[in-house]
Amino acid sequence: IAHKVNVVVLDKTGTLTSGEPRIRHVIRNPDRHEYTVAQLHGIAAALERSSSHPVARAFRVHDSGLPVEQPASIENGGMCGKVDGKAFRIGQRGLVATDTDLPERSGQTGIWLADERSWLIGFELTDQLRAGARELVTGLVAAGMDMTILSGDSETAVRQTAEELHIENYHARQSPESKLNAVKRLV
């Protein structure tokens, strides 16, 4: 059956990249000053503590042990819970605010933190290519394979990885279900 394979579909985080994202830059909501950046990092880390997604690793360094009440996963990638009695959610842009509510630079930001009123801070993340990823992709392309990236990450992050690896076909902001459906369409 391997001789019939002509398309390889890969996820980005943890497959093509190291899976050890780092916070590169933050964007504060200019209308929300009741929290310091350090407090927002701590709240984000507390919410991400119970997440198994590789993106949660970017927040570990900021985890001060704040307790979270009612931590829960949000469908399509995110977490919610109460910190100090206040409800927060963290995840991709569509989970925390509408695109019109977010600043122009927000296309580069992967993760957003919000409370019940509005977004508080955006975290621009970066992740390095995994050792051997470039060689793997080059070898598969040389063997005649078409390469596709399906990722839940932001358009900017996925495009950057695709460009680094010279992969023309990529799709960002994909839910697990949409990834599965895309693979099913290829079969």
C-alpha positions as CSV (number, residue, x, y, z in Angstrom):
1,I,0.0,0.0,0.0
2,A,2.9,2.4,0.6
3,H,3.6,2.5,-3.1
4,K,0.2,4.2,-3.5
5,V,1.1,7.1,-1.2
6,N,1.6,10.4,-2.9
7,V,0.5,13.0,-0.3
8,V,2.0,13.4,3.2
9,V,0.0,15.4,5.7
10,L,1.8,16.7,8.8
11,D,0.8,18.7,11.8
12,K,3.1,21.6,12.8
13,T,3.6,21.8,16.5
14,G,5.6,18.9,17.9
15,T,5.9,17.3,14.4
16,L,7.7,19.8,12.2
17,T,8.6,22.0,15.1
18,S,10.2,21.2,18.5
19,G,6.9,21.4,20.3
20,E,8.5,23.7,22.9
21,P,7.0,27.1,22.1
22,R,8.2,30.3,23.7
23,I,6.4,33.6,24.2
24,R,8.1,36.0,21.8
25,H,5.9,39.1,22.3
26,V,2.8,40.2,24.1
27,I,0.0,42.6,23.1
28,R,-1.9,44.3,25.9
29,N,-5.4,45.6,25.6
30,P,-4.8,49.3,26.0
31,D,-8.2,49.7,27.7
32,R,-7.6,47.1,30.4
33,H,-5.1,48.2,33.1
34,E,-6.4,46.3,36.2
35,Y,-3.7,43.6,35.8
36,T,0.0,43.8,35.4
37,V,1.7,41.8,32.7
38,A,3.2,39.5,35.4
39,Q,-0.3,38.8,36.8
40,L,-1.6,38.1,33.3
41,H,1.2,35.7,32.6
42,G,0.4,34.0,35.9
43,I,-3.3,33.6,35.1
44,A,-2.5,32.3,31.6
45,A,0.0,29.8,33.1
46,A,-2.6,28.7,35.7
47,L,-5.2,28.0,33.0
48,E,-2.8,26.2,30.7
49,R,-1.4,24.0,33.6
50,S,-4.1,21.3,33.0
51,S,-3.8,21.5,29.2
52,S,-2.0,18.7,27.3
53,H,-1.5,20.8,24.2
54,P,2.1,21.5,23.4
55,V,1.3,25.3,23.3
56,A,0.7,25.1,27.1
57,R,4.5,24.5,27.6
58,A,5.2,28.1,26.6
59,F,3.5,29.2,29.9
60,R,5.2,26.9,32.3
61,V,8.0,29.3,33.2
62,H,5.3,31.8,34.4
63,D,3.4,29.3,36.6
64,S,3.4,30.6,40.2
65,G,0.9,28.0,41.4
66,L,-2.2,30.1,41.3
67,P,-5.2,27.8,42.0
68,V,-7.8,27.4,39.3
69,E,-11.4,26.5,40.1
70,Q,-13.4,24.5,37.5
71,P,-10.6,24.2,34.9
72,A,-12.0,22.9,31.6
73,S,-11.1,22.4,28.0
74,I,-12.9,24.5,25.4
75,E,-13.9,22.8,22.2
76,N,-11.5,23.7,19.3
77,G,-8.6,24.5,21.5
78,G,-8.5,26.5,24.7
79,M,-9.0,26.4,28.4
80,C,-11.3,28.2,30.9
81,G,-11.6,28.4,34.6
82,K,-11.8,30.7,37.6
83,V,-8.8,32.4,39.2
84,D,-9.4,34.4,42.4
85,G,-13.1,33.9,41.8
86,K,-13.1,35.5,38.3
87,A,-13.8,33.6,35.1
88,F,-11.1,33.6,32.4
89,R,-10.5,31.8,29.1
90,I,-7.4,31.3,27.0
91,G,-7.1,30.1,23.5
92,Q,-7.1,31.1,19.8
93,R,-8.5,34.4,18.8
94,G,-12.0,33.2,17.9
95,L,-12.5,31.7,21.4
96,V,-11.8,35.0,23.2
97,A,-12.9,37.9,20.9
98,T,-14.1,38.7,17.5
99,D,-11.5,39.8,14.9
100,T,-12.8,43.4,15.0
101,D,-12.1,43.5,18.8
102,L,-8.4,42.6,18.3
103,P,-5.6,44.9,17.3
104,E,-4.1,45.0,13.8
105,R,-0.9,43.1,14.8
106,S,-3.0,40.3,16.2
107,G,-2.6,38.1,13.1
108,Q,0.8,37.1,14.5
109,T,-0.4,36.2,17.9
110,G,-1.3,32.7,18.7
111,I,-3.0,32.7,22.1
112,W,-5.3,35.2,23.8
113,L,-6.4,35.6,27.4
114,A,-9.8,37.2,28.2
115,D,-12.1,37.6,31.1
116,E,-15.9,38.0,30.9
117,R,-15.6,41.6,29.7
118,S,-13.0,41.5,26.9
119,W,-9.6,40.3,25.9
120,L,-6.7,41.2,28.2
121,I,-3.5,40.1,26.5
122,G,-2.3,38.3,23.4
123,F,0.8,36.0,23.4
124,E,2.8,35.8,20.2
125,L,4.5,32.4,20.2
126,T,7.5,31.0,18.4
127,D,8.7,27.5,18.0
128,Q,11.9,26.2,16.3
129,L,12.0,23.6,13.5
130,R,12.5,20.1,14.9
131,A,15.9,18.6,14.2
132,G,15.7,16.7,11.0
133,A,12.5,18.3,9.8
134,R,14.1,20.0,6.8
135,E,15.8,16.8,5.7
136,L,12.6,14.7,6.1
137,V,10.6,17.1,4.0
138,T,13.3,17.3,1.3
139,G,13.6,13.5,1.2
140,L,9.8,13.1,0.9
141,V,9.6,15.7,-1.9
142,A,12.5,14.0,-3.7
143,A,10.6,10.8,-3.5
144,G,7.6,12.4,-5.3
145,M,5.4,13.2,-2.3
146,D,3.2,16.3,-2.2
147,M,3.4,17.9,1.3
148,T,0.6,19.5,3.3
149,I,0.6,21.0,6.7
150,L,-2.7,21.0,8.7
151,S,-2.3,22.9,11.9
152,G,-4.5,24.5,14.6
153,D,-2.0,27.3,14.9
154,S,-2.3,30.9,13.6
155,E,-2.0,31.7,9.9
156,T,1.3,33.5,10.5
157,A,2.9,30.7,12.5
158,V,1.9,28.0,9.9
159,R,2.9,30.1,7.0
160,Q,6.4,30.8,8.5
161,T,7.0,27.1,9.0
162,A,5.7,26.2,5.6
163,E,8.0,28.8,4.0
164,E,11.0,27.6,6.0
165,L,10.4,24.1,4.7
166,H,9.3,25.1,1.1
167,I,5.8,23.6,1.6
168,E,3.3,25.4,-0.6
169,N,0.1,23.7,0.7
170,Y,-0.8,24.5,4.3
171,H,-3.9,25.2,6.3
172,A,-4.0,27.1,9.6
173,R,-6.6,27.3,12.4
174,Q,-7.7,23.7,11.8
175,S,-9.7,21.9,14.5
176,P,-9.1,18.2,15.1
177,E,-12.3,17.4,13.2
178,S,-11.3,19.5,10.2
179,K,-7.9,17.9,10.0
180,L,-9.6,14.4,10.0
181,N,-12.0,15.5,7.3
182,A,-9.2,16.9,5.1
183,V,-7.3,13.6,5.4
184,K,-10.5,11.6,4.6
185,R,-10.9,13.7,1.4
186,L,-7.4,12.6,0.3
187,V,-8.2,8.9,0.6
